Amino acid sequence: MGGVIGIEGRKNAARLAHVGLLTLQHRGQESCGIAVEEKGKDAFNYFAANGLVLGKFTEDVLEKLKGENAVGHARYPTSGSKSGILDAQPFLFKSAHGNIAIALSGNIINTAELRVKLAKEGAIFQHSSETELIVHLIAREKLPLEHALKIALSKIEGGYAAVMLFKDKLIGFRDRHGLRPLVLGKIGKSFILASESPAVEVLGGKYIRDVKPGELIVIEKGKLKSSFFAKPAKQQNCIFETVYISRPDTHIRGMSVAKARMAMGAKLAEQVKAQGITADIVMPVPDSGFFAALGFAKASGIPFEMGFVRNHYMGRSFLRSTQPMREIVAKLKLFPINDIIKGKDIMLVDDSIVRGTQSKKIINTLREYGARKIHMAVTSPEIISPCFYGVNTPSKKELIASTHTHDEIVKEIGVDSVTFITIKNAAEACGGNEGATGFCSACFTGKYPTKISKSTWEAR
């Protein structure tokens, strides 16, 4: 789920990549890094650090990151080491083909099998992240690099999007299912690749299109070449990108995430009305619940109120690597407003219920501040299976919807009722449908678009 960005043909490439990473910070908070290719130099100019982007790339650091091509990464660990500078990306490699810098968002799900095979062939691994598998596979093929890369990518499965630097080329590719996002943009005569469209637009660039599933893009001296390393699967974007991960101003399938979330809220209002449930106010869990709550309020006619003030300096609790850290951040980041909450029947709108622990804490807080009744409306269906493609959902035994009935969930988190959006309504709100042209919904159904090996399941 991390964020990647690639800049081609700009004298201030590192500075642009830095701003792009600030825009993508919500996608990963564990570490950040930028690699820059400088003409005539035999190695990449490089800097990486643990933690947030802000404050790490000082003027002194940026001044040393000279070059016209750059790739950057904001890390969110879902595999490999959960912390530590060793797995901060981009990764740098010296190969027989030449120097390579690579940054990847997502997961390669046949990592265990590939590691065993490559180790037997003499590979020595420097990182715990699976991103370096791609370079090991490339090194075993003949030039040109595009040919070697296509063969390498044909051997991996998963959900991923990546950017690479190689011999004055900026390269981007995306898995054949389109599970992790990658967009193409342009600033002047130069191209940009990024995980989300706002990272292009904040630089004064123009979003052109999404990189297609299975597509390999090679950009050199302002010229773009497109080909495919695999036949694209029927479009199966990750619906959780719209539900939670992406910025509201990001465009997915030609629709802004904000608009899609409002449509989800409107559909939830229909579902709640059919159950005969009423409330005095509609209230979001900030921030990802905001637009859905707004859509719910408009569709239902129930007044919209902001009952929580969010401390934006606490980051996203879902992205914290350990449960204790998630609980600490969740406790600090939301501040209830007593005058809005006290004595009210509340329709609380949130993006998901994963383990149920955070929802329970939020409900308890609202009770403490005098809420009379609390109903929940959730913009994702019940999450019953883990994600193996880059979203940090836990094992089935930790997923509350996998181990509890609907009534048990209501009792466990302490609400008066909870309404989950249906898969059909969620997909339609996001511009798809429930069928093959819709979104990946494996976490809601347990039906995965790729084969999941026994070793991958056991790792969960």
Salt bridges, closest charged atoms under 4 A:
ASP42 OD2 - LYS94 NZ 3.80
GLU59 OE2 - ARG15 NH2 2.60
GLU63 OE1 - ARG15 NH2 3.47
GLU63 OE2 - LYS66 NZ 3.11
ASP87 OD1 - HIS127 ND1 3.83
GLU121 OE2 - LYS117 NZ 2.78
GLU121 OE1 - ARG140 NE 2.88
GLU132 OE1 - HIS136 NE2 3.37
GLU141 OE2 - LYS155 NZ 3.30
GLU146 OE2 - LYS225 NZ 3.39
GLU196 OE2 - HIS26 NE2 2.74
GLU196 OE2 - ARG27 NH1 2.77
GLU215 OE2 - ARG209 NH2 2.79
GLU220 OE1 - LYS169 NZ 3.89
GLU241 OE2 - ARG27 NH2 2.82
GLU241 OE2 - ARG180 NH2 3.05
ASP249 OD2 - ARG247 NH2 2.78
ASP280 OD2 - ARG372 NH2 3.21
ASP287 OD2 - ARG310 NH1 2.68
ASP287 OD2 - HIS312 NE2 3.08
ASP345 OD1 - ARG372 NE 2.86
GLU412 OE2 - LYS360 NZ 3.44
ASP416 OD2 - ARG367 NH2 3.12
GLU428 OE1 - LYS267 NZ 3.41
GLU428 OE2 - LYS424 NZ 2.52
GLU458 OE2 - LYS454 NZ 3.99
